[in-house]
Amino acid sequence: MCGFPLLVSHETGWEVVQLMAGNEIEAFHYYREPRYRVRQVNLSDPSRRTVLVREYAWRDARLQRVMERAEEPQRLAGR
């Protein structure tokens, strides 16, 4: 699979985060904390009907995963 980088800036500089092709990324605020939500196909699901949703936040001067869950996309929910 081809990958592409995400360049994220913060107070002390910026960081490159490698993402896999086909991912979707969204920047948002959780209360006052800036976060990044990444969605990708859940390769551990044999049916490929779910996506992994991971959230990242800057903590201790680095981007850390703070949440992970699997969800079924809206377009597949009625099947």
C-alpha positions as CSV (number, residue, x, y, z in Angstrom):
1,M,0.0,0.0,0.0
2,C,1.2,3.5,-0.7
3,G,1.4,5.9,2.2
4,F,1.1,9.7,2.4
5,P,2.4,12.0,5.1
6,L,0.4,14.3,7.4
7,L,2.3,17.4,8.4
8,V,1.0,18.7,11.8
9,S,2.3,22.0,13.3
10,H,2.3,22.9,17.0
11,E,4.0,25.5,19.3
12,T,7.5,24.0,19.1
13,G,7.6,23.0,15.4
14,W,5.9,20.3,13.3
15,E,5.8,16.6,13.0
16,V,5.3,14.2,10.1
17,V,2.8,11.4,10.6
18,Q,2.7,8.6,8.0
19,L,-0.8,7.6,7.0
20,M,-1.9,4.7,4.8
21,A,-3.6,5.4,1.4
22,G,-7.4,5.7,1.6
23,N,-7.4,7.3,5.1
24,E,-9.6,10.2,5.9
25,I,-8.4,12.8,8.5
26,E,-10.3,15.4,10.3
27,A,-9.1,18.1,12.7
28,F,-11.4,19.1,15.6
29,H,-11.5,20.2,19.2
30,Y,-12.4,17.9,22.1
31,Y,-13.3,20.4,24.7
32,R,-10.3,22.7,24.4
33,E,-7.8,20.1,23.2
34,P,-7.1,20.0,19.4
35,R,-7.4,16.5,18.1
36,Y,-7.0,14.7,14.8
37,R,-9.4,11.9,13.8
38,V,-8.2,9.3,11.3
39,R,-10.4,6.7,9.6
40,Q,-9.2,3.7,7.7
41,V,-10.5,0.3,6.5
42,N,-10.4,-2.2,9.4
43,L,-8.2,-4.9,7.9
44,S,-8.8,-7.2,10.9
45,D,-12.6,-7.4,9.9
46,P,-12.9,-10.2,7.4
47,S,-16.1,-8.6,6.0
48,R,-14.4,-5.2,5.5
49,R,-17.6,-3.5,6.6
50,T,-16.1,-1.5,9.5
51,V,-13.5,1.2,9.7
52,L,-11.0,1.9,12.4
53,V,-11.4,5.4,13.9
54,R,-8.3,6.6,15.8
55,E,-8.0,10.0,17.5
56,Y,-4.6,11.7,18.2
57,A,-3.6,14.6,20.4
58,W,-0.4,16.5,21.2
59,R,0.7,15.3,24.6
60,D,4.2,15.4,26.1
61,A,5.5,17.2,23.0
62,R,4.4,14.4,20.6
63,L,1.4,13.2,18.7
64,Q,-0.2,10.3,20.7
65,R,-3.1,8.1,20.0
66,V,-5.8,8.8,22.6
67,M,-8.7,6.7,21.3
68,E,-9.5,3.8,19.0
69,R,-12.7,2.2,18.0
70,A,-14.3,0.3,15.1
71,E,-17.5,1.7,13.5
72,E,-19.7,0.9,10.5
73,P,-19.9,3.8,8.0
74,Q,-23.3,5.4,7.5
75,R,-23.4,4.3,3.9
76,L,-23.3,0.6,5.0
77,A,-25.5,0.9,8.1
78,G,-28.7,-0.2,6.3
79,R,-27.3,-3.3,4.6
